[in-house]
Amino acid sequence: MHAGRKAAAAGRAPRVRWAQRRGRGAQPEVQQDGDDKAADMRRRQEEAYARLQNIKQEEEMMDRMGKVSYSHGKQTGRVEYDFEALEENVYDYLVIGSGFGGSVYAMRMAQKGYSVLVVEQGRRWVNEAPESDKDAWNTVWNPAWRMTGARQTARLGVVDVVSGVGLGGTSLIHTAHMARPHPAVFKEGSWAGVLGEEDMGKHFDEAERMLGVGEQPFITQPDFLAAGAAAELGLAAPQPAHTAAFFGKQKQHSVVMPTADLSDASEERMNQNPYEVFPDILARNKNVTTRHMLHRGALGTDGDTEQRGRVVWADPMYGGVGPARSPCTACGMCAVGCDKNAKNTMDRTYAFLAERRYGATVMHDTRADAVRFLGDTTDEDDSRYVVDVEWRPVVDRLFGSPVKSIVSDTKYGKPKKVRLNARNVVLGCGAVGTNALLLRMKEDALGLPELNDLVGRNVRVPHTSTVLCTPLDNDDDGSPMGRDYTKGPATTTYVADAGQKARVEVMRFGKSCSLSRYTYWPAAEGDSTLSRMLGVLKTLAANPFDTLRWLTKGEWTMSTVILRETRACDGTLTLGLSGKRLTAVDVEGDAATAAPVHAGAMAEKIGAAQGGAYVTQPWREAVKGVPVAHDMTGGAAVGEVLDADHQVLGYPGLFVVDGAAIPSDLGGADSALTVCALAERAAARVPAGKDGFAAPKLHDRTPWTTVEWKDMGQAVDDSAVKPSGA
């Protein structure tokens, strides 16, 4: 039987056979049964073709450039750049770093018609991420060991700071929970003198719109347990996390139901607003357990298709100029890396638009070593800054292996040092990277020797503690699914204290992160490393069988409740260099600590509700008392080192748009959304380029990464990505 007849007989849509998968943009050929069905088949194929445009055009671009090969969405080939063109060009803006600040500023400058070059020391991730925490080479960033993962830890002595490396920066390993600080924060410190009565709300609104921030739609069993603990302790009711992720066409909340049967009235209330029924559920069933997950509202079938086994929507966010997306699968792997194409990381939002729509050039695997000021000039063709960078190729570590590492042999090309020219340089490499670079350049007589003495000072790190609560029994709670706390985004809810000075987030790890358990030790108290170590040993000696059960417990992450607490810290750090390494050389006031306050008490309540649990912390927090923070602000703050335009005092054309520019504590809130909003504000103060708004300015000779989507038939309606009022 003809293939088309077979499909029709089976009640399925007819097959689409592409004349050529990549390269010439061929229309699909439809195998038709007869004239009576031809119109219907053609309509279906036209719809399918429209849905696959973004995917197909990206493959076409890679083929046309001829420099990188892709297999099942993963980068397997090598990348080369036209280094002569890079050195000849004088870029209007050279952005160092592609995280929450750098990507925003790069996209807005390219949108205004300026030529933009983005330099990122990490690799480009293409819908891929480590499958588990056992894949250390793809998880951890450590160039000395040729590790090219996205997670980097800077040990500053009194605190460890975790940040991200790669195209997208910290957004790659961020939980995607975007929190706004309390409005009173912007009336404190040097904020008041810079902002005055300026409303930051509009910039937060724009950042949230571009990142697709909204209430995440899942409520899970750990959220119920944390809500009960908070109620017993008199803390505020839990709030849903505002998450930058794509959840498909889901409009209402998805609820992990308890085993206890609910009355019709409670079931109706659950459908309307699940967060209001925490007290009722906890009062009726003390042992809230998972039975099944209900999706309130289907993911939908209209306008979706399949890509490598996943549901895909063709650009649901930017009106046709953004990438295709897949909905969140609630795997809990957000903080390791999202390979489901669901988390709204910067490489899928701002950085994607900067490069693919507005013609910005992106150099990944490239580290910026020095920034040097040549002198101010009014000639638009003259450079004011030179930036020395080193390109280090990243390829497969072993033939056929998914592990990638930095190599330096003749087969793949040795690392190459390049001197780039720019009229303006923008530092967006995170608070750690920016402070380290500025401090190095301040000591360099040919670099930036006239930098303000406040560089590296007044750095703030919040009190941070992570507490894990693991029940020791193997009870599956009588649930058909069994006890599984890994379902949901990395952060689902949070509890804030009355003064908005602390937050406790309810988190999770994915199922494949079981190796991480060995980096967590029993929680201990003490004022010194010795006293804490003795406390750990005492716990191990007093409960050897509990420790053994915890170490041998299967599917550890599926039964562990994770609470991460951040509290405002009044103390500040002064950073300096120890060789080339950034370190804290002085502490003013109380330094950040790892002692949990609300999280520790909540873990005790949750453990009691579970009939006994093993409570642990990261070993650096448990033994050394050193907090493992995911946030650091200050060091090149607005009003101290920067002016109102985020321009470094004394160096025209040098800007800072990352966490280093934030001059005050954010009251326990994460800085990601604040950095995006500040970058939006700084970019809005720059006038449009001479070529006009949204008119890319391209050089005659450009590296392969620059491409105009107009040439490939891409829609050019930019209304969805223009800032409000533009």
Secondary structure, 3 states (H helix, E strand, C coil): CCHHHHHHHCCCCCCEEECCCCCCCCCEEECCCCHHHHHHHHHHHHHHHHHCHHHHHHHHHHHHHCCCCEECCEECCCCCCCHHHHHHCEEEEEEECCCCCHHHHHHHHHHCCCCEEEECCCCCCCCCCCCCCCCHHHCEEEHHHCEECCEEEEECCCCEEEEECCCCHHHHCCCCECCCCCHHHHHCHHHHHHHCCCCCHHHHHHHHHHHCEEECCEECHHHHHHHHHHHHHCCCCCEECEEEECCCCCCCCEEECCCCCCCHHHHHHHHHCHHHHHHHHHHHCCCCCCCCEECCCCCCCCCEEEECCEEEECCCCCCCCCCCECCCCCECCCCCCCCCCCECCHHHCHHHHHHHHCCCEEECCEEEEEEEECCCCCCCCCCCEEEEEEECCEEECCCCCCCEEECCCCCCCCCEEEEEEEEEEEECCHHHHHHHHHHHHHHCCCCCCCCCCCCCCCEECCEEEEEEEEECCCCCCCCCCCCCCCCECCEEEEEECCCCCEEEEEECCCCCCHHHHHHEEECCCCCCHHHHHHHHHHHHHHCHHHHHHHHHCCCHHHHCEEEEEEECCCCEEEEEEECCEEEEEEEECCCCCCCCCHHHHHHHHHHHHCCCEEEEEEHHHHHHCCCEECCCECCCCECCCECCCCEECCCCCEEECCHHHCCCCCCCCCCHHHHHHHHHHHHHCCCCCCCCCCCCCCCCCCCCCCCCHHHHCCCCCCCCCCCCCC
